[in-house]
Amino acid sequence: MKSVTIPAQTTSLIPVHAEFPNKCDTLFVEKFIKQGELDSDLYGVPDSLISPQFSKLYVSNFSDKPIVMQAGETLGRGWNPKTHLDKQNSISEKELQLRETYAANVKRLVEESARGARMSHSTVDKIFDPSRKLYPEADRFNEPPLEGGPKTSEIPPEDVLEENFLIEIDISKELSTEKRRVFEAMLVRNRNAFGINGQLGNYPGEVEIPVIEGTKPVCIPPFGESPANREVI
């Protein structure tokens, strides 16, 4: 073949030279991935079947810039499909059904991707990523973008002023006038338990923590570090 330039993130149909085994009119080319000058310069071919009448391979450029393929460049290794691939009688019926279903899904996806576009110049993500349609829940690009930034950039809530204390509390409208008045009076008496005027609430409640009878208090340092490290902690 001659030197061919494959645009970024596209697939091109490239003519190749292949040697076919004796009495074999089909060659199985195993999938092959190559790397360019940079780690991100990846391109390759999928598992393919070619014949002397159609010695061409789909080559996908996965990078974000064009890739130039030189004449004589190796694109894969060929095998005799009659001896290299599984035979129908060597696998179970269930496995055969799974493979046929998978092949049918791949064919359907390729046909859908080919609508309105030439097969020799199709985008990589439409042809070589069937899981994005078969399993959209597993596609991280299928999720809506997150809104906002990190928690440190969130705006703190506005302080509740004491005069707006009762307004900010959602009191059930099903309460009668008398019950509502009693409830509001109780809230006002205990308003120090709520965070108002920029201050945290404080409730002088006492709680008894039961301990096992006969145990002795233990006093140990809060951190098992040196005094200097404790200051940092």
N, C-alpha and C positions, 0 to 999 in steps of 0.2 A: 504494500500500500504506500501511498504518498504521505507526506507530513499533513496531519489534520489538526485543526484547532477546535477544541470543544469549549463552548462558552460556559461561564460559571453556572453551576447548579442546573445543568441540563444533561440530556441524554442524546447521543448521536449514534446512528447506525454506521458502523465502520467495516469496510471490506477487509478480509484477512486471508492469509495464505495458510492452508492447513494440509497436513499429510494424513490421508485416510488409510486405515489398515486394509489388507487384501480382502476382497469380497465383502467390503463394508461400505455401504452408501450413506452412513450417518456417523457423526462424531459427537461425543458428549464432551463439552468444554466445561471444566469445573470452575466455579466462581473464583474470582481472583481480584485482590485489592492491591493497588500500588500506591506508593508515596512519592511525592515530588521533592522539591528542594526544602520545603517547610513541612512541619508535622501536620499542618492543616490541609496540605495539598494532596488530597486523596481522590483516587479515581479507580474504576474497576468494572468488571463485567459480572453478571449473575450466571447461575447455572444455565447452560444453553445447549441446544441441539442444532447442529449445522449439517449441511449436505454439500456435495460438490456444486450443485446448481444454485445454492444459496449460502455461500461462505461469507457470512457477515455476522458481526456481534454488536450488541448494544453496549456502548461504553458510557458510563455515568461519571460526570464530574461533580464531586461532592463539595468542592471548594468554592470560595467566593470570588475567584478570578479565573480567566481562561487558562486552559492547559494545552500545550502543543505536544502531540504524539508524533514521534519520528518513525520513518519507514523502517521496518524490521524489528520493531519493538515487540517484545513478548507480551501477550495479553491473556494467556492462560495455558493450561495443560489439557490435552485431549485424550479421551479414553474411548475404547470400544464399548458402546452402550450395551451390547449383548452380553458382555462378561463383567462389566463394571457396575451396572445398575441392578437393583433388585428385580427378580422375576415375580410374576403374579402369583405363582404357586409357592413362593418362598415366604410369603407373609400371610398373616391371618386375615380372615374376611373383615373383621372389625377395623384392622389397620388399613386395609384396602379402601374401605368406605371413608375413613378419615382423610386419606390422601386424595381420594376423588373429590370429596367435599372441598378440601383446601384448594385443589387445582381449579375447581369451578369458581370459587370465590376470587382467586387471583385473576382468572380470565374475565370475570365480570368487572372487576376493578380496572383492569387494563382497557376494556372496551369503554367504560365510562370515562376514563381519563383521556381516551383518544378522540372523544367527540369534540369537534371544533378545533382540533390541533393535529398537526402531523406527527405520526408515530416516530419519525426519525429525529424529531426535535421537541421532545416532551419534557416537562419539568420533572426533576428527580423526585420531589416529594409526592407527586401524584402517582408515579408508577411503582417506585421501590419502597413505599411505606404503606402497605395495605392495612396495617394495624390501626392507622389513624381513622379508617372508616369501619373496620371490623370491630375494633375496641376503642371507641372514642374516649371512654372513661380513663384509659391508660395513657392518653396523649396529653403531656403536660402543656403543649401549645394550644390545646383545645379549651383550657380553662380561661375564664375571663380575667383580665388584669386586675391586680390588687389595687385598691384605692388607698390613698394616703401614704404616709411614710413611716418611719420608725416611731416607737412609742415616745421617744424623747421629743418629737416634734408636735405631739398632740397638745392642743390648747387646753389648759386646766379649766374646770368648770367655774362659773362665776360664784362668788361668795353670796350666801343667803343673808340678807340683813334681818335684824331682829324684828323690825316693823313688818316685814313680809313673811315672817315665820309661818303663820297659819295659812297664808295664801299658797305657799310652796308645798304644803302637805296635802296630799290627795285624800280627802275625807269622803267616805261613801255618801252619796246623795240619798240613799235609802234610809238614813237615820232621821228620826223625827227632830223637830226644832229643839225640844228639851234635851234629848240625848246628845244632839250635836253640841249644844251649849256646855253640857257637862264634860263632854269629851275634849272640847277646846280648852276648857279651864284646866283639865288635867294636863294637857300638853304644855300650857303656859307655865304651870307649876314646875314641870320637869324639863323646861326648855334648855337647861344647862347640859342635858344628856345628848343634845343634838349639836351638830356643827353649824354655828351661826357666827356672823361677823368675822369670818376667816379663822375662827378658833375651832379646834376639835372638841367634840362632845366629851363630857366627863360625868360618869354616874358612880357615886360612892357606894357601890354594892359590895357586900362581903360574901365570899364563897369559901366554904370549908372543904378542903381537899383531904379525903380520907387516906391514911397511910396504914401499912401493915403494923400491927401491934408488936412492940418490942424492937422496932428498927431504930437505929441511931442516925442523926443527921450527918451528912458527909459534906465536907468542904474541899473542893478541888479547884485548881485554876480553870478559867473558862476556855483557855486555848493551850494546847501542848506545844507552845512555841517559845522562843526567846523573848525577853522584854521588848527588844527593838521590833521584832515581828509582830508582837501583840499590839503595839501602837499602830502599826500599819493596818492590821486587821480591824 
